[in-house]
Amino acid sequence: MVSFREQSGESARPRLGSLQEAQAEIFRQLQLLIPDAAARDDRFRSQVEGSPVLRLEILERHPYTHFIRLTYDFENRERERLAPDAHIRMYQDARLAEVTAFNAEQAFKRTAHPWYPARPLLQRHWRENLALDKWLGYLIGQGHSFETMRPARRGIPAETRVDAPAEVV
């Protein structure tokens, strides 16, 4: 669990500068995962001993920004399961990356608005980016890297979620 309390017991506020430092670390870790072949391919998979298949897909490419999706692929006989399902925006010019969501329906949920309070939004970004930072560190520790990433034939299904309800017949 993430705690913003200092040792003195007073509530500490997350600082924007510290969030940007975390986002710079996320960018650096992603650079260790994204292969050079990303210049020509959009879909990759990495499989290492003792770890589920890791899938990476470049969803959008813009001159200074890439939008990618990173997930484990647990294959199940009944249906595929994806978890965690991280959607990440990479800012190439600023060398920062941030998680935008941890679910496949991220494009349909409004997570920010000028009328929303700023502090809860910043705290949510802190929690999500900290979780991504830890997961990327774990992936790299497991042995996933740009060397283990291979082009994949199929993309990550957009509608597949771990908690997706079973189909009603």
N, C-alpha and C positions, 0 to 999 in steps of 0.2 A: 504494500500500500504506500502511496506517495503521501508524504507529510510535509507541510510547509511551516512547521513549527521549529523554532530555534531551540537550542538547548536551554535557554533561559525560560522557556515555556511561553513566551509571547508569540503571537501569530506573525509569521514572516510573510511578506508579500513577494510573489514571484516577480522578478525584474525582467524587463524586455531584453536587456543586454545579455542576461544569462540564458534566456530562451534562444537568442541568436547564436550564442556559443554552442548550445546543444544542437541547433540546426546545422551549424558548420561541421560538427562531429558526425552527424547523420550523413551529410554530403560526403565526407571523407570515407565513411564506412561503405556507402553505396558505390563509391569509386572502386573499392576492393571487390565488389560483386559484379559490376556491369562489365561484360567483355568488350573487346575491341570490335567484335562482330556486330555490335549494336548499331554501327554505322550503316549496316545493310539489312539486318534482321530485326524484327520486333518482338519475337517470342523466344524465350529460353527456358531451359530446365536444368537443374543441377541435382545430382544424386550422389550422396556420399554415404559411406558405411555408417550404419546406426542412426540415420536421419531420414525423415520422409522426403519425398521429392519436393524441391523448392522450385517454384515457377515465378518467372519475371516476365512482364509484358510491358512494352512501351505503348501507351495508349494514344498519346499525342506528342508531336514534335513541333516546336516553334523555335525561332532563331536563338532565343536565350532561355527558354523554359521547356522542360520535358515533364510529362505527366506519366507516371509509371504505376504499375500494380505489382505487388509482391505477396505471395501466399504459399503456404504449404499445400500440397495436393495429396490428401488421404484418399486413396481409391477404395471404394466400398462396392460390393456387388450390387446393391440396390441403387445407389446414386453416388456421385462424387461429393466429397466433403472438402471444403476449403476453410482453413483457419490458421492463423489470423489472416485477414484479408485486408492488407494495407494499401491505401491509395496515397501516392506520394508525389508532391510537386517539387521538381528540382530546378533551382535557379542557377543556370550555368555561369552567368556573369558575376553574380554575388557569391557563388560557391556555397549556397545554402540549400537545404532540403527540409521540407516539412510534411508531416502526415496530414492529409486532409480528411481521412476517414478510415475506419477499421471494419467496413462492411461493404457488401456489394451494392447496396441501395444508396450509397453516399450521394449520388447525383440528385436524388429526389428529396433529400432532407435539407431544410434551411438551418444552417448552423450559426449564421451571423446576420445581423441586421443593424442598421444605425440605432434602432431603439432598444436593442438588447443591452443589458448592463455589461460593461467592459471587463470587470474583474472576473466574473464566472467564465467568460470566453477565454481570457488569458490563462486561468487555472486549468480549463479543459485542454487547451493547446499544450500546456506544460505536461499534463498527465499523458496525453497521447504521444507527444514527441519523446518523452522519457521512456514510454513503453517501446516505441520503435527503436530508440537508441539501444536499449537493453536487448531487444530481439535481434538486431543486426549484429551486436557483439557476440551473442550466442551463436548465430549462424556462422560467423567467421570462425569462432572457436570450434565449431563442429567440422570445419574444413571446407565449407562452401566458399567459392572464390570465383574470380573471372576465369580462372583456368578450368573449373569444373562446369561452368555454364556452357551448355550446348544448344544450338538452335532447336526449337521445338516445331513440330508440324502443326499442332493445333493450339489455339489460344485458350485463355482461361474463360470458362463460361460466365457470362455476365450475371445470370440469374441464380447461380448456385451459392447457397449459404449453408453453414453448419446447422442453423436452427430453422431451416426451411421446412414448412409443414409437409407431411406426406400428401400425395395426390389423392383426391377423393374420386372414386370411380362410380 
